[in-house]
Amino acid sequence: MSDTIQVGAFAGMSRAALEGYRTRLQEALLAFGLGEKTVAVSYTQGTGSRSVTFTPTDDEKIRGIIRQLNAALGVGRRAQRVVFR
């Protein structure tokens, strides 16, 4: 099995890189599910107010990317039916 993905959206990327991204996405999905992700933060500092906004996502987007990574890595493929004659 090659260490580099040959086809699809992730072609040219290493398996290790995709596995790293998948791990990060799985961690993000857990944090999202636990309500640990902040969407917007604002505070007041001596010179005025400041705010930071993060783009919210949803768990289906994260799950979709995880499915794409799994497909590229060959994870979760169903066993093919074998017929003996």
PDB file with SEQRES, HELIX, SHEET and CRYST1 records, atoms N, CA, C and O in Angstrom:
SEQRES   1 A   85  MET SER ASP THR ILE GLN VAL GLY ALA PHE ALA GLY MET          
SEQRES   2 A   85  SER ARG ALA ALA LEU GLU GLY TYR ARG THR ARG LEU GLN          
SEQRES   3 A   85  GLU ALA LEU LEU ALA PHE GLY LEU GLY GLU LYS THR VAL          
SEQRES   4 A   85  ALA VAL SER TYR THR GLN GLY THR GLY SER ARG SER VAL          
SEQRES   5 A   85  THR PHE THR PRO THR ASP ASP GLU LYS ILE ARG GLY ILE          
SEQRES   6 A   85  ILE ARG GLN LEU ASN ALA ALA LEU GLY VAL GLY ARG ARG          
SEQRES   7 A   85  ALA GLN ARG VAL VAL PHE ARG                                  
HELIX    1 AA1 ARG A   15  GLY A   33  1                                  19    
HELIX    2 AA2 ASP A   59  LEU A   73  1                                  15    
SHEET    1 AA1 2 ALA A  40  GLN A  45  0                                        
SHEET    2 AA1 2 GLY A  48  THR A  53 -1                                        
CRYST1    1.000    1.000    1.000  90.00  90.00  90.00 P 1           1          
ATOM      1  N   MET A   1       0.846  -1.176   0.000  1.00  0.00           N  
ATOM      2  CA  MET A   1       0.000   0.000   0.000  1.00  0.00           C  
ATOM      3  C   MET A   1       0.894   1.243   0.000  1.00  0.00           C  
ATOM      4  O   MET A   1       1.822   1.346   0.802  1.00  0.00           O  
ATOM      5  N   SER A   2       0.616   2.158  -0.879  1.00  0.00           N  
ATOM      6  CA  SER A   2       1.417   3.361  -1.030  1.00  0.00           C  
ATOM      7  C   SER A   2       1.224   4.300   0.158  1.00  0.00           C  
ATOM      8  O   SER A   2       0.161   4.335   0.777  1.00  0.00           O  
ATOM      9  N   ASP A   3       2.272   5.056   0.461  1.00  0.00           N  
ATOM     10  CA  ASP A   3       2.198   6.026   1.556  1.00  0.00           C  
ATOM     11  C   ASP A   3       1.554   7.335   1.097  1.00  0.00           C  
ATOM     12  O   ASP A   3       1.269   8.211   1.913  1.00  0.00           O  
ATOM     13  N   THR A   4       1.328   7.463  -0.207  1.00  0.00           N  
ATOM     14  CA  THR A   4       0.725   8.672  -0.761  1.00  0.00           C  
ATOM     15  C   THR A   4      -0.599   8.320  -1.421  1.00  0.00           C  
ATOM     16  O   THR A   4      -0.703   7.338  -2.156  1.00  0.00           O  
ATOM     17  N   ILE A   5      -1.613   9.141  -1.147  1.00  0.00           N  
ATOM     18  CA  ILE A   5      -2.931   8.930  -1.741  1.00  0.00           C  
ATOM     19  C   ILE A   5      -2.825   9.259  -3.230  1.00  0.00           C  
ATOM     20  O   ILE A   5      -2.280  10.298  -3.605  1.00  0.00           O  
ATOM     21  N   GLN A   6      -3.349   8.368  -4.076  1.00  0.00           N  
ATOM     22  CA  GLN A   6      -3.165   8.494  -5.517  1.00  0.00           C  
ATOM     23  C   GLN A   6      -4.313   9.174  -6.251  1.00  0.00           C  
ATOM     24  O   GLN A   6      -4.094   9.788  -7.294  1.00  0.00           O  
ATOM     25  N   VAL A   7      -5.533   9.077  -5.728  1.00  0.00           N  
ATOM     26  CA  VAL A   7      -6.697   9.627  -6.428  1.00  0.00           C  
ATOM     27  C   VAL A   7      -7.598  10.392  -5.466  1.00  0.00           C  
ATOM     28  O   VAL A   7      -7.481  10.277  -4.246  1.00  0.00           O  
ATOM     29  N   GLY A   8      -8.494  11.170  -6.047  1.00  0.00           N  
ATOM     30  CA  GLY A   8      -9.495  11.873  -5.253  1.00  0.00           C  
ATOM     31  C   GLY A   8      -9.030  13.238  -4.776  1.00  0.00           C  
ATOM     32  O   GLY A   8      -7.981  13.737  -5.183  1.00  0.00           O  
ATOM     33  N   ALA A   9      -9.826  13.820  -3.915  1.00  0.00           N  
ATOM     34  CA  ALA A   9      -9.562  15.180  -3.431  1.00  0.00           C  
ATOM     35  C   ALA A   9      -8.270  15.279  -2.636  1.00  0.00           C  
ATOM     36  O   ALA A   9      -7.690  16.359  -2.525  1.00  0.00           O  
ATOM     37  N   PHE A  10      -7.816  14.164  -2.084  1.00  0.00           N  
ATOM     38  CA  PHE A  10      -6.617  14.184  -1.250  1.00  0.00           C  
ATOM     39  C   PHE A  10      -5.393  13.619  -1.964  1.00  0.00           C  
ATOM     40  O   PHE A  10      -4.391  13.309  -1.319  1.00  0.00           O  
ATOM     41  N   ALA A  11      -5.462  13.481  -3.280  1.00  0.00           N  
ATOM     42  CA  ALA A  11      -4.349  12.935  -4.061  1.00  0.00           C  
ATOM     43  C   ALA A  11      -3.081  13.738  -3.809  1.00  0.00           C  
ATOM     44  O   ALA A  11      -3.093  14.968  -3.791  1.00  0.00           O  
ATOM     45  N   GLY A  12      -1.992  13.011  -3.616  1.00  0.00           N  
ATOM     46  CA  GLY A  12      -0.695  13.636  -3.380  1.00  0.00           C  
ATOM     47  C   GLY A  12      -0.373  13.838  -1.916  1.00  0.00           C  
ATOM     48  O   GLY A  12       0.768  14.145  -1.570  1.00  0.00           O  
ATOM     49  N   MET A  13      -1.364  13.670  -1.046  1.00  0.00           N  
ATOM     50  CA  MET A  13      -1.125  13.822   0.387  1.00  0.00           C  
ATOM     51  C   MET A  13      -0.721  12.481   0.977  1.00  0.00           C  
ATOM     52  O   MET A  13      -1.124  11.428   0.484  1.00  0.00           O  
ATOM     53  N   SER A  14       0.064  12.528   2.020  1.00  0.00           N  
ATOM     54  CA  SER A  14       0.505  11.287   2.657  1.00  0.00           C  
ATOM     55  C   SER A  14      -0.602  10.724   3.543  1.00  0.00           C  
ATOM     56  O   SER A  14      -1.466  11.450   4.035  1.00  0.00           O  
ATOM     57  N   ARG A  15      -0.546   9.415   3.729  1.00  0.00           N  
ATOM     58  CA  ARG A  15      -1.503   8.757   4.625  1.00  0.00           C  
ATOM     59  C   ARG A  15      -1.375   9.321   6.039  1.00  0.00           C  
ATOM     60  O   ARG A  15      -2.377   9.506   6.731  1.00  0.00           O  
ATOM     61  N   ALA A  16      -0.147   9.590   6.463  1.00  0.00           N  
ATOM     62  CA  ALA A  16       0.079  10.114   7.817  1.00  0.00           C  
ATOM     63  C   ALA A  16      -0.599  11.470   7.994  1.00  0.00           C  
ATOM     64  O   ALA A  16      -1.184  11.746   9.042  1.00  0.00           O  
ATOM     65  N   ALA A  17      -0.517  12.316   6.963  1.00  0.00           N  
ATOM     66  CA  ALA A  17      -1.161  13.632   7.048  1.00  0.00           C  
ATOM     67  C   ALA A  17      -2.673  13.484   7.164  1.00  0.00           C  
ATOM     68  O   ALA A  17      -3.306  14.161   7.973  1.00  0.00           O  
ATOM     69  N   LEU A  18      -3.257  12.592   6.349  1.00  0.00           N  
ATOM     70  CA  LEU A  18      -4.701  12.380   6.400  1.00  0.00           C  
ATOM     71  C   LEU A  18      -5.130  11.797   7.740  1.00  0.00           C  
ATOM     72  O   LEU A  18      -6.175  12.169   8.275  1.00  0.00           O  
ATOM     73  N   GLU A  19      -4.334  10.890   8.282  1.00  0.00           N  
ATOM     74  CA  GLU A  19      -4.664  10.326   9.585  1.00  0.00           C  
ATOM     75  C   GLU A  19      -4.590  11.399  10.669  1.00  0.00           C  
ATOM     76  O   GLU A  19      -5.383  11.391  11.610  1.00  0.00           O  
ATOM     77  N   GLY A  20      -3.638  12.316  10.536  1.00  0.00           N  
ATOM     78  CA  GLY A  20      -3.542  13.434  11.484  1.00  0.00           C  
ATOM     79  C   GLY A  20      -4.756  14.348  11.403  1.00  0.00           C  
ATOM     80  O   GLY A  20      -5.298  14.761  12.428  1.00  0.00           O  
ATOM     81  N   TYR A  21      -5.181  14.662  10.182  1.00  0.00           N  
ATOM     82  CA  TYR A  21      -6.378  15.492  10.007  1.00  0.00           C  
ATOM     83  C   TYR A  21      -7.613  14.791  10.562  1.00  0.00           C  
ATOM     84  O   TYR A  21      -8.462  15.412  11.202  1.00  0.00           O  
ATOM     85  N   ARG A  22      -7.699  13.480  10.306  1.00  0.00           N  
ATOM     86  CA  ARG A  22      -8.852  12.732  10.811  1.00  0.00           C  
ATOM     87  C   ARG A  22      -8.902  12.771  12.342  1.00  0.00           C  
ATOM     88  O   ARG A  22      -9.973  12.937  12.925  1.00  0.00           O  
ATOM     89  N   THR A  23      -7.759  12.620  12.981  1.00  0.00           N  
ATOM     90  CA  THR A  23      -7.698  12.692  14.442  1.00  0.00           C  
ATOM     91  C   THR A  23      -8.154  14.065  14.936  1.00  0.00           C  
ATOM     92  O   THR A  23      -8.929  14.160  15.887  1.00  0.00           O  
ATOM     93  N   ARG A  24      -7.673  15.122  14.289  1.00  0.00           N  
ATOM     94  CA  ARG A  24      -8.075  16.480  14.684  1.00  0.00           C  
ATOM     95  C   ARG A  24      -9.581  16.689  14.505  1.00  0.00           C  
ATOM     96  O   ARG A  24     -10.227  17.319  15.343  1.00  0.00           O  
ATOM     97  N   LEU A  25     -10.134  16.160  13.415  1.00  0.00           N  
ATOM     98  CA  LEU A  25     -11.576  16.290  13.172  1.00  0.00           C  
ATOM     99  C   LEU A  25     -12.383  15.503  14.191  1.00  0.00           C  
ATOM    100  O   LEU A  25     -13.429  15.964  14.649  1.00  0.00           O  
ATOM    101  N   GLN A  26     -11.906  14.326  14.546  1.00  0.00           N  
ATOM    102  CA  GLN A  26     -12.612  13.534  15.551  1.00  0.00           C  
ATOM    103  C   GLN A  26     -12.595  14.253  16.901  1.00  0.00           C  
ATOM    104  O   GLN A  26     -13.595  14.247  17.619  1.00  0.00           O  
ATOM    105  N   GLU A  27     -11.468  14.870  17.247  1.00  0.00           N  
ATOM    106  CA  GLU A  27     -11.383  15.643  18.485  1.00  0.00           C  
ATOM    107  C   GLU A  27     -12.317  16.850  18.435  1.00  0.00           C  
ATOM    108  O   GLU A  27     -12.968  17.178  19.427  1.00  0.00           O  
ATOM    109  N   ALA A  28     -12.381  17.508  17.280  1.00  0.00           N  
ATOM    110  CA  ALA A  28     -13.272  18.656  17.118  1.00  0.00           C  
ATOM    111  C   ALA A  28     -14.727  18.231  17.247  1.00  0.00           C  
ATOM    112  O   ALA A  28     -15.537  18.941  17.843  1.00  0.00           O  
ATOM    113  N   LEU A  29     -15.060  17.059  16.682  1.00  0.00           N  
ATOM    114  CA  LEU A  29     -16.425  16.550  16.766  1.00  0.00           C  
ATOM    115  C   LEU A  29     -16.809  16.278  18.223  1.00  0.00           C  
ATOM    116  O   LEU A  29     -17.926  16.578  18.646  1.00  0.00           O  
ATOM    117  N   LEU A  30     -15.882  15.713  18.974  1.00  0.00           N  
ATOM    118  CA  LEU A  30     -16.142  15.480  20.394  1.00  0.00           C  
ATOM    119  C   LEU A  30     -16.324  16.795  21.146  1.00  0.00           C  
ATOM    120  O   LEU A  30     -17.255  16.932  21.940  1.00  0.00           O  
ATOM    121  N   ALA A  31     -15.448  17.755  20.901  1.00  0.00           N  
ATOM    122  CA  ALA A  31     -15.552  19.053  21.564  1.00  0.00           C  
ATOM    123  C   ALA A  31     -16.854  19.751  21.185  1.00  0.00           C  
ATOM    124  O   ALA A  31     -17.504  20.370  22.028  1.00  0.00           O  
ATOM    125  N   PHE A  32     -17.225  19.649  19.930  1.00  0.00           N  
ATOM    126  CA  PHE A  32     -18.474  20.250  19.453  1.00  0.00           C  
ATOM    127  C   PHE A  32     -19.664  19.613  20.162  1.00  0.00           C  
ATOM    128  O   PHE A  32     -20.571  20.308  20.620  1.00  0.00           O  
ATOM    129  N   GLY A  33     -19.651  18.285  20.246  1.00  0.00           N  
ATOM    130  CA  GLY A  33     -20.743  17.558  20.893  1.00  0.00           C  
ATOM    131  C   GLY A  33     -20.852  17.854  22.381  1.00  0.00           C  
ATOM    132  O   GLY A  33     -21.941  17.819  22.954  1.00  0.00           O  
ATOM    133  N   LEU A  34     -19.715  18.145  23.001  1.00  0.00           N  
ATOM    134  CA  LEU A  34     -19.708  18.457  24.432  1.00  0.00           C  
ATOM    135  C   LEU A  34     -19.972  19.929  24.704  1.00  0.00           C  
ATOM    136  O   LEU A  34     -20.007  20.348  25.861  1.00  0.00           O  
ATOM    137  N   GLY A  35     -20.159  20.719  23.651  1.00  0.00           N  
ATOM    138  CA  GLY A  35     -20.423  22.144  23.833  1.00  0.00           C  
ATOM    139  C   GLY A  35     -19.202  22.952  24.226  1.00  0.00           C  
ATOM    140  O   GLY A  35     -19.333  24.021  24.823  1.00  0.00           O  
ATOM    141  N   GLU A  36     -18.015  22.457  23.901  1.00  0.00           N  
ATOM    142  CA  GLU A  36     -16.774  23.120  24.287  1.00  0.00           C  
ATOM    143  C   GLU A  36     -16.281  24.151  23.279  1.00  0.00           C  
ATOM    144  O   GLU A  36     -15.338  24.886  23.570  1.00  0.00           O  
ATOM    145  N   LYS A  37     -16.887  24.222  22.115  1.00  0.00           N  
ATOM    146  CA  LYS A  37     -16.430  25.163  21.092  1.00  0.00           C  
ATOM    147  C   LYS A  37     -17.121  26.503  21.259  1.00  0.00           C  
ATOM    148  O   LYS A  37     -18.347  26.575  21.345  1.00  0.00           O  
ATOM    149  N   THR A  38     -16.337  27.552  21.305  1.00  0.00           N  
ATOM    150  CA  THR A  38     -16.852  28.904  21.431  1.00  0.00           C  
ATOM    151  C   THR A  38     -17.142  29.462  20.052  1.00  0.00           C  
ATOM    152  O   THR A  38     -16.349  29.292  19.126  1.00  0.00           O  
ATOM    153  N   VAL A  39     -18.268  30.122  19.917  1.00  0.00           N  
ATOM    154  CA  VAL A  39     -18.627  30.703  18.628  1.00  0.00           C  
ATOM    155  C   VAL A  39     -18.259  32.175  18.588  1.00  0.00           C  
ATOM    156  O   VAL A  39     -17.749  32.642  17.570  1.00  0.00           O  
ATOM    157  N   ALA A  40     -18.496  32.916  19.648  1.00  0.00           N  
ATOM    158  CA  ALA A  40     -18.158  34.345  19.674  1.00  0.00           C  
ATOM    159  C   ALA A  40     -17.689  34.731  21.071  1.00  0.00           C  
ATOM    160  O   ALA A  40     -18.220  34.248  22.072  1.00  0.00           O  
ATOM    161  N   VAL A  41     -16.696  35.601  21.126  1.00  0.00           N  
ATOM    162  CA  VAL A  41     -16.159  36.083  22.395  1.00  0.00           C  
ATOM    163  C   VAL A  41     -16.042  37.587  22.301  1.00  0.00           C  
ATOM    164  O   VAL A  41     -15.578  38.111  21.288  1.00  0.00           O  
ATOM    165  N   SER A  42     -16.456  38.290  23.342  1.00  0.00           N  
ATOM    166  CA  SER A  42     -16.243  39.734  23.377  1.00  0.00           C  
ATOM    167  C   SER A  42     -15.852  40.136  24.787  1.00  0.00           C  
ATOM    168  O   SER A  42     -16.294  39.527  25.762  1.00  0.00           O  
ATOM    169  N   TYR A  43     -15.023  41.160  24.891  1.00  0.00           N  
ATOM    170  CA  TYR A  43     -14.593  41.641  26.192  1.00  0.00           C  
ATOM    171  C   TYR A  43     -14.261  43.122  26.091  1.00  0.00           C  
ATOM    172  O   TYR A  43     -14.067  43.653  24.998  1.00  0.00           O  
ATOM    173  N   THR A  44     -14.200  43.772  27.227  1.00  0.00           N  
ATOM    174  CA  THR A  44     -13.861  45.185  27.264  1.00  0.00           C  
ATOM    175  C   THR A  44     -12.483  45.338  27.881  1.00  0.00           C  
ATOM    176  O   THR A  44     -12.185  44.784  28.939  1.00  0.00           O  
ATOM    177  N   GLN A  45     -11.652  46.106  27.189  1.00  0.00           N  
ATOM    178  CA  GLN A  45     -10.312  46.375  27.666  1.00  0.00           C  
ATOM    179  C   GLN A  45     -10.241  47.859  27.962  1.00  0.00           C  
ATOM    180  O   GLN A  45     -11.137  48.599  27.557  1.00  0.00           O  
ATOM    181  N   GLY A  46      -9.223  48.315  28.644  1.00  0.00           N  
ATOM    182  CA  GLY A  46      -9.110  49.717  29.033  1.00  0.00           C  
ATOM    183  C   GLY A  46      -9.350  50.698  27.896  1.00  0.00           C  
ATOM    184  O   GLY A  46      -9.919  51.763  28.135  1.00  0.00           O  
ATOM    185  N   THR A  47      -8.951  50.394  26.696  1.00  0.00           N  
ATOM    186  CA  THR A  47      -9.088  51.322  25.567  1.00  0.00           C  
ATOM    187  C   THR A  47     -10.365  51.115  24.769  1.00  0.00           C  
ATOM    188  O   THR A  47     -10.627  51.859  23.824  1.00  0.00           O  
ATOM    189  N   GLY A  48     -11.149  50.136  25.123  1.00  0.00           N  
ATOM    190  CA  GLY A  48     -12.377  49.878  24.373  1.00  0.00           C  
ATOM    191  C   GLY A  48     -12.716  48.410  24.334  1.00  0.00           C  
ATOM    192  O   GLY A  48     -12.062  47.588  24.977  1.00  0.00           O  
ATOM    193  N   SER A  49     -13.729  48.091  23.587  1.00  0.00           N  
ATOM    194  CA  SER A  49     -14.163  46.695  23.541  1.00  0.00           C  
ATOM    195  C   SER A  49     -13.499  45.959  22.383  1.00  0.00           C  
ATOM    196  O   SER A  49     -13.136  46.556  21.369  1.00  0.00           O  
ATOM    197  N   ARG A  50     -13.356  44.691  22.555  1.00  0.00           N  
ATOM    198  CA  ARG A  50     -12.764  43.825  21.537  1.00  0.00           C  
ATOM    199  C   ARG A  50     -13.700  42.636  21.333  1.00  0.00           C  
ATOM    200  O   ARG A  50     -14.409  42.229  22.254  1.00  0.00           O  
ATOM    201  N   SER A  51     -13.696  42.096  20.150  1.00  0.00           N  
ATOM    202  CA  SER A  51     -14.490  40.896  19.926  1.00  0.00           C  
ATOM    203  C   SER A  51     -13.802  39.984  18.923  1.00  0.00           C  
ATOM    204  O   SER A  51     -13.082  40.438  18.034  1.00  0.00           O  
ATOM    205  N   VAL A  52     -14.035  38.718  19.081  1.00  0.00           N  
ATOM    206  CA  VAL A  52     -13.508  37.703  18.186  1.00  0.00           C  
ATOM    207  C   VAL A  52     -14.670  36.794  17.836  1.00  0.00           C  
ATOM    208  O   VAL A  52     -15.415  36.372  18.721  1.00  0.00           O  
ATOM    209  N   THR A  53     -14.834  36.490  16.567  1.00  0.00           N  
ATOM    210  CA  THR A  53     -15.911  35.604  16.139  1.00  0.00           C  
ATOM    211  C   THR A  53     -15.330  34.455  15.335  1.00  0.00           C  
ATOM    212  O   THR A  53     -14.520  34.656  14.431  1.00  0.00           O  
ATOM    213  N   PHE A  54     -15.752  33.262  15.674  1.00  0.00           N  
ATOM    214  CA  PHE A  54     -15.345  32.070  14.942  1.00  0.00           C  
ATOM    215  C   PHE A  54     -16.509  31.634  14.066  1.00  0.00           C  
ATOM    216  O   PHE A  54     -17.670  31.776  14.447  1.00  0.00           O  
ATOM    217  N   THR A  55     -16.198  31.113  12.912  1.00  0.00           N  
ATOM    218  CA  THR A  55     -17.245  30.623  12.032  1.00  0.00           C  
ATOM    219  C   THR A  55     -17.791  29.319  12.600  1.00  0.00           C  
ATOM    220  O   THR A  55     -17.045  28.351  12.752  1.00  0.00           O  
ATOM    221  N   PRO A  56     -19.074  29.284  12.912  1.00  0.00           N  
ATOM    222  CA  PRO A  56     -19.618  28.046  13.453  1.00  0.00           C  
ATOM    223  C   PRO A  56     -19.714  26.976  12.369  1.00  0.00           C  
ATOM    224  O   PRO A  56     -19.844  27.284  11.184  1.00  0.00           O  
ATOM    225  N   THR A  57     -19.649  25.755  12.780  1.00  0.00           N  
ATOM    226  CA  THR A  57     -19.819  24.636  11.865  1.00  0.00           C  
ATOM    227  C   THR A  57     -20.880  23.721  12.453  1.00  0.00           C  
ATOM    228  O   THR A  57     -21.415  24.002  13.526  1.00  0.00           O  
ATOM    229  N   ASP A  58     -21.179  22.670  11.788  1.00  0.00           N  
ATOM    230  CA  ASP A  58     -22.097  21.708  12.377  1.00  0.00           C  
ATOM    231  C   ASP A  58     -21.477  20.321  12.301  1.00  0.00           C  
ATOM    232  O   ASP A  58     -20.539  20.078  11.541  1.00  0.00           O  
ATOM    233  N   ASP A  59     -22.013  19.436  13.089  1.00  0.00           N  
ATOM    234  CA  ASP A  59     -21.406  18.111  13.170  1.00  0.00           C  
ATOM    235  C   ASP A  59     -21.492  17.336  11.864  1.00  0.00           C  
ATOM    236  O   ASP A  59     -20.649  16.476  11.609  1.00  0.00           O  
ATOM    237  N   GLU A  60     -22.483  17.617  11.036  1.00  0.00           N  
ATOM    238  CA  GLU A  60     -22.586  16.899   9.760  1.00  0.00           C  
ATOM    239  C   GLU A  60     -21.453  17.282   8.805  1.00  0.00           C  
ATOM    240  O   GLU A  60     -20.978  16.436   8.047  1.00  0.00           O  
ATOM    241  N   LYS A  61     -21.017  18.533   8.830  1.00  0.00           N  
ATOM    242  CA  LYS A  61     -19.866  18.922   8.005  1.00  0.00           C  
ATOM    243  C   LYS A  61     -18.621  18.165   8.458  1.00  0.00           C  
ATOM    244  O   LYS A  61     -17.862  17.650   7.636  1.00  0.00           O  
ATOM    245  N   ILE A  62     -18.420  18.103   9.775  1.00  0.00           N  
ATOM    246  CA  ILE A  62     -17.255  17.404  10.311  1.00  0.00           C  
ATOM    247  C   ILE A  62     -17.334  15.922   9.958  1.00  0.00           C  
ATOM    248  O   ILE A  62     -16.347  15.335   9.515  1.00  0.00           O  
ATOM    249  N   ARG A  63     -18.505  15.315  10.153  1.00  0.00           N  
ATOM    250  CA  ARG A  63     -18.673  13.891   9.844  1.00  0.00           C  
ATOM    251  C   ARG A  63     -18.448  13.616   8.353  1.00  0.00           C  
ATOM    252  O   ARG A  63     -17.879  12.586   7.991  1.00  0.00           O  
ATOM    253  N   GLY A  64     -18.887  14.526   7.500  1.00  0.00           N  
ATOM    254  CA  GLY A  64     -18.700  14.360   6.061  1.00  0.00           C  
ATOM    255  C   GLY A  64     -17.230  14.336   5.681  1.00  0.00           C  
ATOM    256  O   GLY A  64     -16.809  13.515   4.866  1.00  0.00           O  
ATOM    257  N   ILE A  65     -16.452  15.231   6.265  1.00  0.00           N  
ATOM    258  CA  ILE A  65     -15.019  15.256   5.969  1.00  0.00           C  
ATOM    259  C   ILE A  65     -14.347  14.007   6.517  1.00  0.00           C  
ATOM    260  O   ILE A  65     -13.462  13.445   5.871  1.00  0.00           O  
ATOM    261  N   ILE A  66     -14.761  13.565   7.708  1.00  0.00           N  
ATOM    262  CA  ILE A  66     -14.206  12.329   8.266  1.00  0.00           C  
ATOM    263  C   ILE A  66     -14.514  11.156   7.336  1.00  0.00           C  
ATOM    264  O   ILE A  66     -13.652  10.306   7.115  1.00  0.00           O  
ATOM    265  N   ARG A  67     -15.733  11.097   6.788  1.00  0.00           N  
ATOM    266  CA  ARG A  67     -16.081  10.023   5.842  1.00  0.00           C  
ATOM    267  C   ARG A  67     -15.194  10.082   4.602  1.00  0.00           C  
ATOM    268  O   ARG A  67     -14.733   9.048   4.117  1.00  0.00           O  
ATOM    269  N   GLN A  68     -14.953  11.292   4.084  1.00  0.00           N  
ATOM    270  CA  GLN A  68     -14.090  11.434   2.901  1.00  0.00           C  
ATOM    271  C   GLN A  68     -12.671  10.966   3.205  1.00  0.00           C  
ATOM    272  O   GLN A  68     -12.057  10.272   2.396  1.00  0.00           O  
ATOM    273  N   LEU A  69     -12.149  11.346   4.375  1.00  0.00           N  
ATOM    274  CA  LEU A  69     -10.808  10.913   4.764  1.00  0.00           C  
ATOM    275  C   LEU A  69     -10.762   9.399   4.925  1.00  0.00           C  
ATOM    276  O   LEU A  69      -9.818   8.756   4.466  1.00  0.00           O  
ATOM    277  N   ASN A  70     -11.766   8.827   5.568  1.00  0.00           N  
ATOM    278  CA  ASN A  70     -11.805   7.371   5.733  1.00  0.00           C  
ATOM    279  C   ASN A  70     -11.831   6.661   4.384  1.00  0.00           C  
ATOM    280  O   ASN A  70     -11.156   5.649   4.198  1.00  0.00           O  
ATOM    281  N   ALA A  71     -12.608   7.192   3.447  1.00  0.00           N  
ATOM    282  CA  ALA A  71     -12.664   6.585   2.116  1.00  0.00           C  
ATOM    283  C   ALA A  71     -11.301   6.652   1.438  1.00  0.00           C  
ATOM    284  O   ALA A  71     -10.863   5.680   0.824  1.00  0.00           O  
ATOM    285  N   ALA A  72     -10.630   7.799   1.546  1.00  0.00           N  
ATOM    286  CA  ALA A  72      -9.310   7.948   0.924  1.00  0.00           C  
ATOM    287  C   ALA A  72      -8.290   7.015   1.569  1.00  0.00           C  
ATOM    288  O   ALA A  72      -7.377   6.525   0.904  1.00  0.00           O  
ATOM    289  N   LEU A  73      -8.452   6.774   2.873  1.00  0.00           N  
ATOM    290  CA  LEU A  73      -7.522   5.903   3.589  1.00  0.00           C  
ATOM    291  C   LEU A  73      -7.897   4.427   3.485  1.00  0.00           C  
ATOM    292  O   LEU A  73      -7.133   3.556   3.901  1.00  0.00           O  
ATOM    293  N   GLY A  74      -9.083   4.150   2.924  1.00  0.00           N  
ATOM    294  CA  GLY A  74      -9.526   2.764   2.804  1.00  0.00           C  
ATOM    295  C   GLY A  74     -10.071   2.205   4.104  1.00  0.00           C  
ATOM    296  O   GLY A  74     -10.138   0.989   4.282  1.00  0.00           O  
ATOM    297  N   VAL A  75     -10.461   3.093   5.019  1.00  0.00           N  
ATOM    298  CA  VAL A  75     -11.007   2.670   6.311  1.00  0.00           C  
ATOM    299  C   VAL A  75     -12.513   2.561   6.195  1.00  0.00           C  
ATOM    300  O   VAL A  75     -13.154   3.415   5.583  1.00  0.00           O  
ATOM    301  N   GLY A  76     -13.075   1.534   6.767  1.00  0.00           N  
ATOM    302  CA  GLY A  76     -14.515   1.395   6.794  1.00  0.00           C  
ATOM    303  C   GLY A  76     -15.114   0.797   5.536  1.00  0.00           C  
ATOM    304  O   GLY A  76     -16.334   0.766   5.376  1.00  0.00           O  
ATOM    305  N   ARG A  77     -14.275   0.331   4.660  1.00  0.00           N  
ATOM    306  CA  ARG A  77     -14.810  -0.332   3.474  1.00  0.00           C  
ATOM    307  C   ARG A  77     -15.450  -1.634   3.905  1.00  0.00           C  
ATOM    308  O   ARG A  77     -14.906  -2.373   4.725  1.00  0.00           O  
ATOM    309  N   ARG A  78     -16.575  -1.892   3.358  1.00  0.00           N  
ATOM    310  CA  ARG A  78     -17.261  -3.137   3.692  1.00  0.00           C  
ATOM    311  C   ARG A  78     -16.571  -4.294   2.981  1.00  0.00           C  
ATOM    312  O   ARG A  78     -16.050  -4.158   1.874  1.00  0.00           O  
ATOM    313  N   ALA A  79     -16.588  -5.418   3.649  1.00  0.00           N  
ATOM    314  CA  ALA A  79     -15.989  -6.612   3.062  1.00  0.00           C  
ATOM    315  C   ALA A  79     -16.752  -6.999   1.803  1.00  0.00           C  
ATOM    316  O   ALA A  79     -17.979  -6.911   1.749  1.00  0.00           O  
ATOM    317  N   GLN A  80     -16.021  -7.417   0.820  1.00  0.00           N  
ATOM    318  CA  GLN A  80     -16.654  -7.863  -0.412  1.00  0.00           C  
ATOM    319  C   GLN A  80     -17.130  -9.304  -0.243  1.00  0.00           C  
ATOM    320  O   GLN A  80     -16.492 -10.126   0.415  1.00  0.00           O  
ATOM    321  N   ARG A  81     -18.234  -9.564  -0.840  1.00  0.00           N  
ATOM    322  CA  ARG A  81     -18.797 -10.905  -0.758  1.00  0.00           C  
ATOM    323  C   ARG A  81     -17.943 -11.883  -1.565  1.00  0.00           C  
ATOM    324  O   ARG A  81     -17.576 -11.615  -2.709  1.00  0.00           O  
ATOM    325  N   VAL A  82     -17.643 -12.992  -0.957  1.00  0.00           N  
ATOM    326  CA  VAL A  82     -16.851 -14.021  -1.607  1.00  0.00           C  
ATOM    327  C   VAL A  82     -17.724 -15.252  -1.808  1.00  0.00           C  
ATOM    328  O   VAL A  82     -18.377 -15.728  -0.879  1.00  0.00           O  
ATOM    329  N   VAL A  83     -17.722 -15.754  -3.023  1.00  0.00           N  
ATOM    330  CA  VAL A  83     -18.526 -16.938  -3.339  1.00  0.00           C  
ATOM    331  C   VAL A  83     -17.568 -18.055  -3.727  1.00  0.00           C  
ATOM    332  O   VAL A  83     -16.748 -17.899  -4.632  1.00  0.00           O  
ATOM    333  N   PHE A  84     -17.680 -19.179  -3.036  1.00  0.00           N  
ATOM    334  CA  PHE A  84     -16.859 -20.345  -3.364  1.00  0.00           C  
ATOM    335  C   PHE A  84     -17.688 -21.285  -4.223  1.00  0.00           C  
ATOM    336  O   PHE A  84     -18.838 -21.582  -3.898  1.00  0.00           O  
ATOM    337  N   ARG A  85     -17.110 -21.749  -5.308  1.00  0.00           N  
ATOM    338  CA  ARG A  85     -17.832 -22.665  -6.209  1.00  0.00           C  
ATOM    339  C   ARG A  85     -17.119 -23.982  -6.288  1.00  0.00           C  
ATOM    340  O   ARG A  85     -17.568 -24.885  -6.994  1.00  0.00           O  
TER     341      ARG A  85                                                      
END                                                                             
